[in-house]
Amino acid sequence: MKSKWSDRNFQDDLDERVYSSRLLGQDETLVLHGGGNTSVKTEETDHTGRKARVLRVKGSGSNLATMERKGFTGVRMEDLLAAENIEKMTDQQMVDYLKKSMVDPSEPSPSVETFLHAFLPFKFIDHSHSDAILSITNTGMTADEIRKILPSVLVVPYIPPGFKLAKAMLSHVASIDKSVEGIVLSKHGLFTFGDTARESYERHIRVVDKAEKYVEEKLKGERFRKVYDKADENAVEEALPMIRGKLSKVRKKILRVDREGEALKISLSEEGKKFSQFGPATPDMLIRTKYDYLYIDNVENAAELIEKFAENYRSEYGKYVEGFPMHDPYPAVIVVRGYGIITAGISAKEAEVIHDQVLHTFQVNFNASSLGKHEFISKKKAYDMEYWPLEEAKLKKFKPKQLQGTVSFVSGAASGIGLEAFRKLSENGSVVIACDIDPAMKEIAEEVERETGTPSLPFVLDLSDEDGITGMFRIAVKTLGGVDIVFNNAGVLKSAPFDEVNVSDLDLHYRVNSRASFIVSREAFRIMKRQGTGGNFVFNITKNLLHPGPGMTSYGSSKAFAAQVCHYIAKEGGKYGIRANIINPDKVFKGSKIWENGVLEARAKAKGQTVEEYKTQNLLRREVLPEHVANMLLAIVNEDIFGATTDAMIPIDGGVV
């Protein structure tokens, strides 16, 4: 590992702290997804105009990789050092103490390691969960053996983060002389310090570099050697919706399916099975990953193995945990022999974080088990960490979005009603499979993700292509695990008097409005049945279904076919908890391409009206907007509102005159 420091001028201590924190946070072998923490002791002018010593420490929710000044919370050093005389604090007492000691109570809560940063008598402190350091400490090596490898560090046995660890560190302060560059916390990571940010950062790099060189020297040769054959991909992918359904019994989950690179190598190796009860690389990961992961040797056994995992978790919870409600007992990580690694989270981001943590865990556990006997914290300590009171307090406050953990499909998602539906579903936490013939669909999806913070899976697709539709759903299953909501929205409209309708236009309407909605629904219905968690189909039909207008033969009759498909889904899907309903909007113009190229003007003329009169030709005399339709979609798929409604039609037309 090499230093990435580049000399520059800093405006103050915090500016220097921000720069070096980013250097540390941008290396995934040191820090992952908001892990690690840094601090600086500085002087600030308080609200009275007096100078005060302040610890600026990483605040809750900050990410070292993208750190900014506002990511550091200020805590008064005078208050922190006074706590040296306090013998014990519960976690809640510590939180209360720190809150009262903050310079600005509106700032994020300071790191749980704040007292440790304060008690170490150095201006700059850096803390990481280095893979190389953990590879050495997650073994049976003694402190003396670790010091032979890393002679410039003190070694402290594992103590859970918080006030107890900070107090324990006080007893080591006197041992820190000029020869000591850092402190290794067993199973936890590395602390370094210095009078400048550069000194602390480069000490960190030097210690980690020694650890990396030791690991590499001892571990020569290929890692994760292949011992198993590749699995039948089709069989595994056929089972993915069932796996997702099992994992979603307590709460809907998004899957992250990785069947390439390291994930595939791990699944083909003996270690993929062996490490299932080794625990993660560091206790900090337990809150997301659990102690164990599930290993599936044959996908035919997947359902049984998932349930056995949950039963074992419930048993261990009863043995080790008191006073907190049980977490979701189903696995967050699954290794499928010969296929890859599946991670599951309540959002796509959560599944991605778990995925990254697991890959680093495998590296650390491989290194540790090769360097000596792998050793992690006990199951009791692990459950104490997973059910850490500070995290439990966060869970109580957590309010998931309405559609968190769901996967939706929207056709015609690039404009009009489809785009607004795409946006609303994303805002409410659903990962959307966004489909449109518009070549700009992917760019539009990127914009929606920037607006909503929810990723999507965009496809540029002609819905008249059956193979394209089936291929799209195969990719969706391999990427996300399944689908929960289908909004059949896309359509074409070419108006003509009945005696002027030509067969080519009739066929076009049939292919897009009728046949495509059938194929989409058939593929999604199959997936929902395998998931076993119900589902929702919503068909955007038209007021024209019940109130046909002249010149709409091709459009209205093709939409009638789609409406009939909806009725059959409701009839056959009920026993699986699958609901199907119709919404009938009328004349939604905003953002819609269906009314372009003179269609709007022609329809108004046929009615003997102006364009504005045509737009508001309803009892309410108001224009129907895409937002009206999208919000109705949200209501229909909400189980608390329409959970007992299926095979219904809801007008969104302002009232028929």
C-alpha positions in Angstrom: 0.0 0.0 0.0 1.3 3.4 -1.0 0.6 6.9 0.3 -1.6 9.0 -2.0 -0.8 12.2 -0.2 -0.2 15.2 -2.4 1.1 18.5 -0.8 -1.4 21.3 -0.8 -2.4 24.4 1.2 -5.1 24.0 3.7 -7.3 26.8 5.0 -7.6 25.3 8.5 -7.4 22.1 10.5 -10.8 20.8 9.3 -9.9 21.3 5.7 -6.8 19.2 6.3 -8.9 16.6 8.1 -11.4 16.4 5.2 -8.6 15.8 2.6 -6.9 12.9 4.5 -10.3 11.4 5.4 -11.2 11.1 1.8 -7.8 9.4 1.0 -8.6 6.8 3.7 -12.2 6.4 2.7 -11.6 5.9 -1.0 -9.7 2.7 -0.5 -12.1 -0.2 -0.1 -9.5 -2.4 1.5 -9.6 0.1 4.4 -13.1 1.4 4.6 -16.5 0.2 3.2 -19.8 2.0 3.0 -19.6 4.5 5.8 -17.2 2.5 8.0 -14.2 3.8 9.8 -13.9 7.2 11.5 -11.5 10.2 11.7 -11.2 13.2 14.0 -9.2 16.4 14.6 -8.8 18.4 17.8 -8.9 22.1 17.1 -9.9 25.5 18.5 -13.1 27.3 17.6 -14.9 30.4 18.7 -18.2 29.6 20.4 -21.5 31.5 20.4 -20.2 33.7 23.2 -17.1 34.7 21.2 -14.8 32.7 23.5 -12.2 30.3 22.2 -12.9 26.6 23.0 -11.2 23.3 22.3 -13.3 21.2 20.1 -13.1 17.6 18.8 -14.4 17.4 15.2 -15.3 13.8 14.7 -17.1 11.9 11.9 -20.8 12.3 12.3 -23.5 9.7 11.9 -24.4 9.1 8.2 -21.2 10.5 6.9 -19.0 8.6 4.4 -15.3 9.1 4.5 -14.9 8.5 0.8 -17.0 11.6 0.0 -16.4 13.5 3.3 -17.2 17.2 3.5 -16.7 19.7 6.4 -20.3 19.4 7.4 -19.8 15.6 7.9 -17.8 16.3 11.1 -19.6 16.9 14.3 -18.2 19.3 17.0 -18.0 18.1 20.6 -16.5 20.2 23.4 -13.1 18.7 24.6 -13.6 19.9 28.1 -16.7 17.8 28.5 -15.2 14.8 26.8 -12.0 14.8 29.0 -14.2 15.2 32.2 -15.6 11.7 31.4 -12.2 10.2 32.1 -13.3 10.2 35.8 -16.5 8.3 35.1 -16.2 4.6 35.6 -19.1 3.3 33.6 -21.7 4.5 31.1 -24.4 2.5 29.3 -24.7 3.1 25.6 -27.8 5.3 26.2 -26.0 7.3 28.9 -23.1 7.8 26.4 -25.4 9.1 23.7 -27.1 11.5 26.1 -23.7 12.7 27.4 -22.4 13.3 23.9 -25.6 15.1 22.8 -25.3 17.5 25.7 -21.6 18.1 24.8 -22.1 19.0 21.2 -21.2 22.4 20.0 -24.3 22.5 17.8 -27.2 20.1 18.7 -28.5 20.3 15.2 -25.4 18.5 13.8 -25.5 14.7 13.2 -24.8 12.5 16.2 -21.1 12.0 16.7 -19.3 8.7 16.2 -19.7 6.0 18.9 -15.9 6.1 19.1 -15.9 9.8 20.1 -14.6 9.2 23.6 -11.8 7.0 22.3 -10.8 9.8 19.9 -10.9 12.3 22.7 -8.9 10.2 25.2 -6.0 9.6 22.8 -3.7 12.7 23.2 -3.1 13.4 19.5 -4.4 16.1 17.2 -5.4 13.8 14.3 -6.8 10.3 14.7 -7.6 7.8 11.8 -9.5 4.5 12.2 -10.1 1.9 9.6 -11.2 -1.7 9.2 -8.2 -2.7 7.1 -8.6 -6.1 5.4 -4.9 -6.9 6.0 -5.1 -6.0 9.7 -8.2 -8.1 10.2 -6.6 -11.0 8.3 -4.0 -11.1 11.0 -6.1 -10.4 14.1 -8.9 -12.8 13.1 -6.6 -15.7 13.9 -5.4 -17.4 17.1 -2.3 -15.2 17.1 -1.3 -13.8 20.4 -0.6 -10.1 20.9 3.2 -10.8 21.0 2.9 -12.7 17.7 1.1 -9.8 16.1 3.7 -7.4 17.4 6.5 -9.4 15.7 4.7 -8.8 12.4 3.8 -5.2 13.2 6.4 -4.0 15.7 5.3 -0.4 15.7 1.8 -1.1 17.2 0.1 -1.8 20.5 -2.4 -4.7 20.4 -5.6 -4.5 22.3 -8.0 -7.4 22.7 -11.5 -7.1 21.3 -13.8 -4.9 23.2 -17.2 -3.7 21.7 -17.2 -0.1 20.5 -18.3 2.6 22.9 -17.3 4.0 26.3 -16.0 0.7 27.7 -13.4 0.6 24.8 -12.5 4.2 25.3 -11.9 3.6 29.1 -9.8 0.5 28.3 -7.7 2.6 25.9 -6.8 5.0 28.7 -4.7 2.3 30.3 -2.6 2.1 27.1 -2.0 5.8 26.6 1.1 5.8 28.9 2.7 3.0 26.7 2.5 5.2 23.5 6.0 6.5 22.9 7.6 7.7 19.7 8.1 4.1 18.5 4.4 3.5 18.5 2.6 4.3 15.2 -0.8 2.8 15.9 -3.1 0.6 17.9 -4.5 -2.6 16.6 -7.9 -3.5 18.0 -8.3 -7.2 17.6 -11.1 -8.2 15.3 -11.9 -4.5 14.9 -9.2 -2.6 13.0 -6.5 0.0 13.3 -6.1 3.4 14.9 -3.2 5.7 14.0 -2.5 9.3 15.2 -0.3 12.3 14.6 0.2 16.0 15.0 -0.7 16.5 11.4 -3.2 14.7 9.2 -0.4 13.6 6.9 1.5 12.0 9.8 -1.5 10.1 11.0 -2.5 9.0 7.4 1.0 7.9 6.4 1.4 6.0 9.7 -1.8 4.2 8.8 -0.5 3.4 5.3 2.9 2.1 6.7 1.2 -0.2 9.2 -1.2 -1.6 6.7 1.5 -2.0 4.1 3.5 -4.2 6.5 0.4 -6.3 7.2 -0.3 -6.6 3.4 3.3 -7.7 2.7 3.1 -10.3 5.5 -0.1 -11.7 4.2 1.1 -11.9 0.6 4.4 -13.5 1.6 2.6 -16.2 3.5 -0.2 -16.8 1.1 1.4 -17.6 -2.2 -0.7 -19.3 -4.9 -4.2 -19.2 -6.1 -7.0 -18.4 -3.7 -10.4 -20.1 -3.8 -9.3 -23.0 -5.9 -12.0 -24.7 -7.9 -13.2 -28.0 -6.5 -16.8 -28.0 -7.7 -18.4 -27.9 -11.2 -20.6 -25.1 -12.3 -24.3 -25.4 -11.4 -27.1 -25.6 -14.0 -27.7 -21.8 -14.5 -31.3 -22.4 -15.8 -32.2 -24.4 -12.7 -30.9 -21.8 -10.3 -32.5 -18.9 -12.2 -35.8 -20.8 -12.2 -35.5 -20.9 -8.4 -34.5 -17.3 -7.9 -38.1 -16.0 -7.5 -38.9 -18.8 -5.0 -35.7 -17.8 -3.1 -36.7 -14.2 -3.1 -40.1 -15.1 -1.9 -38.8 -17.1 1.0 -36.4 -14.3 2.0 -39.3 -11.9 1.8 -41.5 -13.6 4.4 -41.0 -10.9 7.0 -40.3 -8.0 4.7 -40.0 -7.6 0.9 -36.4 -8.0 -0.3 -34.4 -7.0 -3.3 -31.8 -9.5 -4.4 -28.3 -8.7 -5.7 -27.2 -11.7 -7.7 -23.5 -11.9 -8.5 -22.4 -14.9 -10.7 -19.1 -13.5 -12.0 -15.5 -13.0 -11.0 -14.8 -13.5 -7.3 -18.4 -14.5 -6.5 -18.3 -17.4 -9.0 -14.8 -18.5 -7.8 -16.0 -18.5 -4.2 -19.0 -20.6 -5.1 -16.8 -23.2 -6.9 -14.4 -23.4 -3.9 -14.3 -25.5 -0.8 -14.1 -22.2 1.2 -17.5 -21.2 -0.1 -19.0 -23.9 2.1 -16.4 -23.9 4.9 -16.8 -20.3 5.9 -20.5 -20.3 6.3 -20.2 -20.2 10.1 -16.9 -18.2 10.4 -18.6 -14.8 10.9 -17.9 -11.6 9.0 -14.6 -9.8 8.7 -15.4 -7.4 11.6 -18.3 -7.2 14.1 -19.5 -3.9 12.6 -20.8 -6.0 9.6 -23.0 -8.2 11.8 -25.8 -5.6 11.8 -26.3 -6.2 8.1 -24.9 -9.7 7.3 -25.7 -11.8 10.5 -23.0 -14.1 11.8 -23.7 -17.0 9.4 -24.6 -17.2 5.8 -26.5 -19.9 4.0 -24.7 -22.4 1.7 -26.9 -24.2 -0.9 -25.2 -27.2 -2.4 -28.2 -28.1 -4.6 -30.9 -25.6 -5.6 -33.5 -28.3 -5.3 -32.9 -28.1 -1.5 -33.1 -24.3 -1.4 -36.5 -23.9 0.2 -35.8 -26.4 2.9 -32.4 -24.9 3.7 -33.7 -21.4 3.9 -36.3 -22.4 6.4 -33.7 -24.4 8.5 -31.5 -21.3 8.6 -34.4 -19.2 9.9 -35.3 -21.9 12.5 -31.6 -21.9 13.7 -31.6 -18.1 13.9 -34.8 -18.1 16.0 -33.2 -20.7 18.4 -30.0 -18.6 18.8 -32.0 -15.4 19.3 -33.9 -17.1 22.1 -30.6 -18.2 23.7 -28.6 -15.0 23.4 -31.0 -12.0 23.1 -33.3 -10.4 25.7 -35.2 -7.2 25.6 -35.3 -6.5 21.8 -37.7 -7.8 19.1 -36.2 -10.4 16.8 -34.7 -9.3 13.6 -35.7 -10.9 10.3 -34.5 -14.5 10.8 -33.9 -15.2 7.1 -30.4 -15.1 5.6 -28.9 -11.9 4.2 -26.3 -13.9 2.2 -26.6 -17.1 0.2 -23.7 -18.9 -1.6 -25.1 -21.2 -4.3 -22.5 -23.9 -5.2 -21.2 -23.4 -8.7 -23.4 -20.4 -9.3 -22.4 -17.4 -7.3 -23.5 -15.2 -4.3 -26.9 -13.8 -3.6 -27.4 -11.0 -1.1 -30.8 -9.7 0.0 -31.7 -6.3 1.4 -34.7 -4.1 2.0 -33.4 -1.9 -0.8 -31.1 -2.3 -3.8 -28.5 -0.2 -2.0 -28.7 -2.4 1.1 -28.2 -5.5 -1.0 -25.2 -3.9 -2.7 -23.6 -2.9 0.6 -24.0 -6.5 2.0 -22.6 -7.8 -1.3 -19.5 -5.7 -0.9 -19.0 -6.5 2.7 -19.3 -10.3 2.0 -16.7 -10.2 -0.7 -14.2 -8.5 1.7 -15.2 -11.0 4.4 -14.3 -13.9 2.2 -10.9 -12.4 1.5 -10.2 -11.8 5.2 -11.5 -15.2 6.3 -9.4 -16.9 3.6 -6.3 -15.1 4.7 -6.9 -15.6 8.4 -7.6 -19.4 8.0 -4.5 -19.7 5.9 -2.3 -17.8 8.3 -3.4 -19.8 11.3 -6.6 -21.0 13.0 -9.4 -18.6 12.1 -10.9 -17.1 15.2 -13.7 -14.6 15.6 -15.8 -13.3 18.4 -18.2 -15.6 20.2 -21.8 -16.1 19.2 -22.9 -14.3 22.4 -20.8 -11.3 21.6 -21.9 -11.4 18.0 -25.6 -11.2 19.0 -24.8 -8.5 21.5 -23.3 -6.5 18.5 -26.2 -7.3 16.2 -28.7 -6.2 18.8 -26.6 -3.2 19.9 -28.9 -0.8 21.8 -27.7 2.1 19.7 -28.7 0.4 16.5 -31.9 -0.9 18.0 -32.8 2.8 18.8 -32.2 3.6 15.1 -34.4 0.8 14.0 -37.3 2.0 16.1 -37.1 5.4 14.3 -36.7 3.9 10.8 -39.8 4.3 8.6 -39.5 2.4 5.4 -41.0 3.9 2.2 -44.3 2.5 1.2 -42.9 0.2 -1.5 -39.4 -0.4 0.0 -38.1 -3.8 -1.1 -40.5 -4.2 -4.1 -39.8 -4.5 -7.8 -42.1 -2.9 -10.3 -42.5 -3.0 -14.1 -43.7 0.0 -16.1 -44.2 0.0 -19.9 -44.2 3.2 -21.8 -42.0 4.6 -19.0 -40.2 7.3 -20.9 -43.0 9.8 -21.1 -46.5 10.8 -20.0 -48.3 8.6 -17.6 -45.6 6.0 -17.7 -42.8 8.4 -16.7 -44.9 9.8 -13.9 -45.7 6.3 -12.7 -42.0 5.4 -12.9 -41.1 8.5 -10.9 -43.7 7.9 -8.2 -42.9 4.3 -7.7 -39.2 5.1 -7.4 -39.9 7.9 -4.9 -41.8 5.4 -2.8 -38.8 2.9 -2.8 -39.7 0.5 -5.6 -37.0 -0.6 -8.0 -38.6 -0.1 -11.4 -38.0 -2.2 -14.5 -38.6 0.7 -16.9 -39.4 -0.2 -20.5 -40.0 2.0 -23.6 -39.3 2.0 -27.3 -37.7 5.4 -26.8 -33.9 5.2 -27.3 -33.5 7.8 -24.5 -35.0 5.4 -21.9 -31.7 4.7 -20.2 -30.8 8.4 -19.9 -34.3 9.1 -18.6 -33.9 6.3 -16.0 -30.6 7.9 -14.8 -32.4 11.2 -14.3 -35.1 9.5 -12.3 -32.5 7.8 -10.1 -30.8 11.2 -9.5 -34.1 12.7 -8.5 -35.4 9.8 -6.3 -32.2 8.0 -5.1 -33.7 4.7 -6.2 -31.9 2.7 -8.9 -33.9 1.1 -11.8 -33.4 -1.4 -14.5 -34.2 0.3 -17.9 -34.9 -1.5 -21.2 -35.2 0.0 -24.7 -37.7 -2.5 -26.2 -40.3 -2.8 -28.9 -43.2 -4.5 -27.1 -44.3 -6.2 -30.2 -41.2 -8.5 -29.8 -42.1 -11.5 -27.7 -38.5 -12.7 -27.3 -37.5 -9.2 -26.2 -40.2 -9.3 -23.4 -39.3 -12.7 -22.2 -35.6 -11.9 -22.3 -36.2 -8.7 -20.3 -37.9 -10.6 -17.5 -35.1 -13.2 -17.4 -32.6 -10.4 -16.9 -34.8 -8.9 -14.3 -35.0 -12.1 -12.3 -31.2 -12.7 -12.6 -30.6 -9.1 -11.5 -33.3 -8.4 -8.8 -34.9 -11.8 -8.1 -38.4 -11.2 -9.3 -41.3 -8.7 -9.7 -44.2 -7.5 -7.5 -46.0 -4.8 -9.4 -46.9 -4.7 -13.1 -48.2 -1.5 -14.7 -49.3 -2.3 -18.3 -49.3 1.3 -19.6 -47.7 1.5 -23.0 -50.0 1.9 -26.0 -50.4 3.3 -29.5 -53.3 5.3 -30.9 -54.2 5.9 -34.5 -57.7 7.1 -35.0 -59.8 6.6 -38.1 -63.5 6.2 -39.0 -64.6 2.6 -38.9 -64.8 2.1 -42.7 -61.3 3.6 -43.1 -59.5 1.3 -40.6 -56.8 -0.7 -42.4 -55.6 -4.1 -41.2 -51.9 -2.9 -40.7 -53.0 -0.3 -38.2 -55.4 -2.8 -36.6 -52.5 -5.3 -36.2 -50.2 -2.6 -34.8 -52.8 -1.8 -32.1 -53.2 -5.5 -31.4 -49.5 -6.2 -31.1 -48.8 -3.3 -28.7 -52.0 -2.7 -26.8 -53.3 -6.3 -26.6 -50.6 -9.0 -27.3 -47.8 -7.2 -25.5 -49.8 -6.7 -22.3 -50.7 -10.4 -22.4 -47.1 -11.5 -22.8 -45.9 -9.1 -20.1 -48.6 -10.3 -17.7 -48.0 -14.0 -18.5 -44.3 -13.7 -17.7 -44.8 -11.7 -14.6 -47.6 -14.0 -13.4 -45.3 -17.0 -13.6 -42.7 -15.2 -11.5 -45.2 -14.1 -8.9 -46.5 -17.6 -8.5 -43.0 -18.9 -7.9 -42.3 -16.1 -5.4 -45.4 -17.0 -3.4 -45.8 -13.4 -2.0 -48.8 -12.2 -4.0 -48.5 -9.4 -6.5 -50.3 -6.5 -8.3 -51.3 -6.0 -11.9 -52.7 -2.6 -13.0 -53.9 -2.1 -16.5 -54.1 1.4 -18.0 -57.1 0.9 -20.3 -59.2 3.9 -21.3 -62.5 5.6 -20.7 -63.1 4.4 -24.3 -63.7 0.9 -23.0 -67.0 1.8 -21.4 -67.8 4.9 -23.4 -66.6 4.3 -27.0 -66.1 7.2 -29.2 -66.2 7.4 -33.0 -62.9 6.8 -34.8 -61.4 4.7 -32.1 -62.1 1.2 -33.3 -58.5 -0.1 -33.4 -57.5 1.6 -30.1 -60.7 0.8 -28.2 -61.0 -2.9 -29.3 -57.3 -3.6 -28.6 -57.6 -2.1 -25.1 -60.8 -4.2 -24.6 -58.6 -7.3 -25.1 -56.2 -6.1 -22.5 -59.1 -5.4 -20.1 -60.3 -9.0 -20.6 -56.8 -10.3 -19.8 -56.9 -8.4 -16.5 -60.2 -10.1 -15.6 -58.7 -13.5 -16.1 -55.6 -12.7 -14.1 -57.9 -11.6 -11.2 -59.9 -14.8 -11.5 -56.8 -17.2 -11.6 -54.5 -15.1 -9.4 -56.7 -14.7 -6.4 -55.7 -17.9 -4.7 -52.0 -16.8 -5.0 -52.7 -13.4 -3.5 -52.3 -11.8 -6.9 -54.6 -8.8 -7.5 -55.4 -7.3 -10.9 -57.3 -4.1 -11.5 -58.0 -1.6 -14.3 -57.7 2.2 -14.3 -59.6 4.1 -17.0 -58.0 7.5 -17.6 -59.4 9.9 -20.2 -57.5 12.3 -22.3 -54.2 12.6 -20.5 -52.2 15.0 -22.6 -49.3 16.2 -20.5 -46.0 14.6 -21.6 -47.9 12.0 -23.7 -46.6 11.1 -27.1 -49.8 9.3 -28.1 -51.4 12.7 -28.9 -48.6 14.0 -31.0 -48.5 14.5 -34.8 -51.9 16.2 -35.0 -53.8 13.5 -33.2 -55.0 15.9 -30.5 -56.1 18.5 -33.0 -57.9 15.9 -35.1 -59.8 14.5 -32.2 -60.9 18.0 -31.0 -62.0 18.9 -34.6 -64.0 15.6 -34.8 -65.8 16.7 -31.7 -66.4 20.2 -33.0 -64.3 21.7 -30.1 -61.2 23.7 -29.5 -58.2 21.9 -28.1 -58.8 23.4 -24.6 -62.5 22.4 -24.7 -61.5 18.9 -25.7 -58.9 18.7 -22.9 -61.5 19.6 -20.2 -64.6 17.9 -21.6 -65.7 16.3 -18.3 -68.0 17.1 -15.3 -65.2 18.7 -13.3 -64.1 20.8 -16.3 -60.5 20.1 -15.4 -57.6 18.5 -17.3 -56.7 15.0 -16.2 -52.9 14.9 -15.4 -50.3 12.0 -15.3 -50.0 12.7 -11.6 -53.7 11.8 -11.1 -53.1 8.4 -12.7 -49.7 7.7 -11.0 -51.1 8.5 -7.6 -54.1 6.2 -8.2 -51.6 3.5 -9.1 -49.8 4.0 -5.8 -53.1 3.7 -4.0 -54.2 0.6 -5.8 -51.0 -1.3 -5.0 -51.2 -0.2 -1.3 -52.4 -3.3 0.5 -53.7 -1.2 3.4 -56.0 0.7 1.0 -57.0 -1.6 -1.8 -55.7 -4.9 -0.4 -59.2 -6.4 -0.6 -59.9 -5.2 -4.1 -59.4 -7.1 -7.3 -61.0 -7.2 -10.7 -62.2 -3.7 -10.4 -62.3 -0.7 -12.7 -61.6 2.8 -11.5 -62.3 5.9 -13.7 -59.8 8.8 -13.8 -61.7 10.9 -16.2 -63.1 14.0 -14.4 -66.6 12.5 -14.8 -68.2 11.5 -18.0 -70.5 14.2 -19.5 
